[in-house]
Amino acid sequence: MAAHKSTPRKIRLMKKLKQNSPVPAWVIVRTKRKVRTNPKKRQWRRTDVGVG
């Protein structure tokens, strides 16, 4: 990927960065462990980001 990124691409990459976070502990407590994992969790080597 280029070192100098356009602003729209940077915004899309930031969104993917935020989506890649785990589920907060308070959500696990509130749902009584029904929600434990983030289905959108992505490993940087295995899965493509797909932002263009």
Chimera marker file (.cmm) of the C-alpha trace (Angstrom):
<marker_set name="trace">
<marker id="1" x="0.000" y="0.000" z="0.000" r="1" g="1" b="0" radius="0.5"/>
<marker id="2" x="1.142" y="3.513" z="-0.777" r="1" g="1" b="0" radius="0.5"/>
<marker id="3" x="2.756" y="5.598" z="1.939" r="1" g="1" b="0" radius="0.5"/>
<marker id="4" x="0.726" y="8.663" z="0.910" r="1" g="1" b="0" radius="0.5"/>
<marker id="5" x="-2.956" y="7.772" z="1.141" r="1" g="1" b="0" radius="0.5"/>
<marker id="6" x="-5.919" y="9.795" z="-0.045" r="1" g="1" b="0" radius="0.5"/>
<marker id="7" x="-8.295" y="11.101" z="2.621" r="1" g="1" b="0" radius="0.5"/>
<marker id="8" x="-11.285" y="8.878" z="1.694" r="1" g="1" b="0" radius="0.5"/>
<marker id="9" x="-9.113" y="5.767" z="1.779" r="1" g="1" b="0" radius="0.5"/>
<marker id="10" x="-7.685" y="6.808" z="5.152" r="1" g="1" b="0" radius="0.5"/>
<marker id="11" x="-11.217" y="7.256" z="6.550" r="1" g="1" b="0" radius="0.5"/>
<marker id="12" x="-12.208" y="3.757" z="5.333" r="1" g="1" b="0" radius="0.5"/>
<marker id="13" x="-9.070" y="2.284" z="6.905" r="1" g="1" b="0" radius="0.5"/>
<marker id="14" x="-9.861" y="4.012" z="10.214" r="1" g="1" b="0" radius="0.5"/>
<marker id="15" x="-13.370" y="2.533" z="10.148" r="1" g="1" b="0" radius="0.5"/>
<marker id="16" x="-11.936" y="-0.954" z="9.645" r="1" g="1" b="0" radius="0.5"/>
<marker id="17" x="-9.508" y="-0.310" z="12.509" r="1" g="1" b="0" radius="0.5"/>
<marker id="18" x="-12.409" y="0.560" z="14.838" r="1" g="1" b="0" radius="0.5"/>
<marker id="19" x="-14.452" y="-2.463" z="13.716" r="1" g="1" b="0" radius="0.5"/>
<marker id="20" x="-11.544" y="-4.762" z="14.558" r="1" g="1" b="0" radius="0.5"/>
<marker id="21" x="-11.784" y="-4.164" z="18.306" r="1" g="1" b="0" radius="0.5"/>
<marker id="22" x="-13.054" y="-6.867" z="20.701" r="1" g="1" b="0" radius="0.5"/>
<marker id="23" x="-16.446" y="-6.742" z="22.419" r="1" g="1" b="0" radius="0.5"/>
<marker id="24" x="-16.330" y="-4.554" z="25.566" r="1" g="1" b="0" radius="0.5"/>
<marker id="25" x="-16.467" y="-6.321" z="28.927" r="1" g="1" b="0" radius="0.5"/>
<marker id="26" x="-19.630" y="-4.474" z="29.983" r="1" g="1" b="0" radius="0.5"/>
<marker id="27" x="-21.489" y="-5.838" z="26.925" r="1" g="1" b="0" radius="0.5"/>
<marker id="28" x="-20.528" y="-9.395" z="27.887" r="1" g="1" b="0" radius="0.5"/>
<marker id="29" x="-21.786" y="-8.762" z="31.433" r="1" g="1" b="0" radius="0.5"/>
<marker id="30" x="-25.008" y="-7.098" z="30.277" r="1" g="1" b="0" radius="0.5"/>
<marker id="31" x="-25.926" y="-9.892" z="27.848" r="1" g="1" b="0" radius="0.5"/>
<marker id="32" x="-25.039" y="-12.602" z="30.391" r="1" g="1" b="0" radius="0.5"/>
<marker id="33" x="-22.291" y="-13.986" z="28.119" r="1" g="1" b="0" radius="0.5"/>
<marker id="34" x="-24.579" y="-14.458" z="25.107" r="1" g="1" b="0" radius="0.5"/>
<marker id="35" x="-22.474" y="-11.970" z="23.156" r="1" g="1" b="0" radius="0.5"/>
<marker id="36" x="-18.817" y="-12.847" z="23.623" r="1" g="1" b="0" radius="0.5"/>
<marker id="37" x="-17.001" y="-12.439" z="20.319" r="1" g="1" b="0" radius="0.5"/>
<marker id="38" x="-16.969" y="-9.815" z="17.608" r="1" g="1" b="0" radius="0.5"/>
<marker id="39" x="-18.081" y="-11.389" z="14.290" r="1" g="1" b="0" radius="0.5"/>
<marker id="40" x="-16.207" y="-8.690" z="12.338" r="1" g="1" b="0" radius="0.5"/>
<marker id="41" x="-12.865" y="-9.409" z="14.045" r="1" g="1" b="0" radius="0.5"/>
<marker id="42" x="-10.138" y="-9.612" z="11.423" r="1" g="1" b="0" radius="0.5"/>
<marker id="43" x="-6.535" y="-10.790" z="11.538" r="1" g="1" b="0" radius="0.5"/>
<marker id="44" x="-4.260" y="-8.500" z="9.510" r="1" g="1" b="0" radius="0.5"/>
<marker id="45" x="-2.348" y="-11.297" z="7.784" r="1" g="1" b="0" radius="0.5"/>
<marker id="46" x="-5.193" y="-13.704" z="7.006" r="1" g="1" b="0" radius="0.5"/>
<marker id="47" x="-8.101" y="-11.517" z="5.893" r="1" g="1" b="0" radius="0.5"/>
<marker id="48" x="-8.145" y="-8.770" z="3.283" r="1" g="1" b="0" radius="0.5"/>
<marker id="49" x="-9.428" y="-5.354" z="4.364" r="1" g="1" b="0" radius="0.5"/>
<marker id="50" x="-10.999" y="-4.606" z="0.974" r="1" g="1" b="0" radius="0.5"/>
<marker id="51" x="-10.947" y="-0.802" z="1.007" r="1" g="1" b="0" radius="0.5"/>
<marker id="52" x="-9.530" y="-0.409" z="-2.487" r="1" g="1" b="0" radius="0.5"/>
<link id1="1" id2="2" r="1" g="1" b="0" radius="0.2"/>
<link id1="2" id2="3" r="1" g="1" b="0" radius="0.2"/>
<link id1="3" id2="4" r="1" g="1" b="0" radius="0.2"/>
<link id1="4" id2="5" r="1" g="1" b="0" radius="0.2"/>
<link id1="5" id2="6" r="1" g="1" b="0" radius="0.2"/>
<link id1="6" id2="7" r="1" g="1" b="0" radius="0.2"/>
<link id1="7" id2="8" r="1" g="1" b="0" radius="0.2"/>
<link id1="8" id2="9" r="1" g="1" b="0" radius="0.2"/>
<link id1="9" id2="10" r="1" g="1" b="0" radius="0.2"/>
<link id1="10" id2="11" r="1" g="1" b="0" radius="0.2"/>
<link id1="11" id2="12" r="1" g="1" b="0" radius="0.2"/>
<link id1="12" id2="13" r="1" g="1" b="0" radius="0.2"/>
<link id1="13" id2="14" r="1" g="1" b="0" radius="0.2"/>
<link id1="14" id2="15" r="1" g="1" b="0" radius="0.2"/>
<link id1="15" id2="16" r="1" g="1" b="0" radius="0.2"/>
<link id1="16" id2="17" r="1" g="1" b="0" radius="0.2"/>
<link id1="17" id2="18" r="1" g="1" b="0" radius="0.2"/>
<link id1="18" id2="19" r="1" g="1" b="0" radius="0.2"/>
<link id1="19" id2="20" r="1" g="1" b="0" radius="0.2"/>
<link id1="20" id2="21" r="1" g="1" b="0" radius="0.2"/>
<link id1="21" id2="22" r="1" g="1" b="0" radius="0.2"/>
<link id1="22" id2="23" r="1" g="1" b="0" radius="0.2"/>
<link id1="23" id2="24" r="1" g="1" b="0" radius="0.2"/>
<link id1="24" id2="25" r="1" g="1" b="0" radius="0.2"/>
<link id1="25" id2="26" r="1" g="1" b="0" radius="0.2"/>
<link id1="26" id2="27" r="1" g="1" b="0" radius="0.2"/>
<link id1="27" id2="28" r="1" g="1" b="0" radius="0.2"/>
<link id1="28" id2="29" r="1" g="1" b="0" radius="0.2"/>
<link id1="29" id2="30" r="1" g="1" b="0" radius="0.2"/>
<link id1="30" id2="31" r="1" g="1" b="0" radius="0.2"/>
<link id1="31" id2="32" r="1" g="1" b="0" radius="0.2"/>
<link id1="32" id2="33" r="1" g="1" b="0" radius="0.2"/>
<link id1="33" id2="34" r="1" g="1" b="0" radius="0.2"/>
<link id1="34" id2="35" r="1" g="1" b="0" radius="0.2"/>
<link id1="35" id2="36" r="1" g="1" b="0" radius="0.2"/>
<link id1="36" id2="37" r="1" g="1" b="0" radius="0.2"/>
<link id1="37" id2="38" r="1" g="1" b="0" radius="0.2"/>
<link id1="38" id2="39" r="1" g="1" b="0" radius="0.2"/>
<link id1="39" id2="40" r="1" g="1" b="0" radius="0.2"/>
<link id1="40" id2="41" r="1" g="1" b="0" radius="0.2"/>
<link id1="41" id2="42" r="1" g="1" b="0" radius="0.2"/>
<link id1="42" id2="43" r="1" g="1" b="0" radius="0.2"/>
<link id1="43" id2="44" r="1" g="1" b="0" radius="0.2"/>
<link id1="44" id2="45" r="1" g="1" b="0" radius="0.2"/>
<link id1="45" id2="46" r="1" g="1" b="0" radius="0.2"/>
<link id1="46" id2="47" r="1" g="1" b="0" radius="0.2"/>
<link id1="47" id2="48" r="1" g="1" b="0" radius="0.2"/>
<link id1="48" id2="49" r="1" g="1" b="0" radius="0.2"/>
<link id1="49" id2="50" r="1" g="1" b="0" radius="0.2"/>
<link id1="50" id2="51" r="1" g="1" b="0" radius="0.2"/>
<link id1="51" id2="52" r="1" g="1" b="0" radius="0.2"/>
</marker_set>
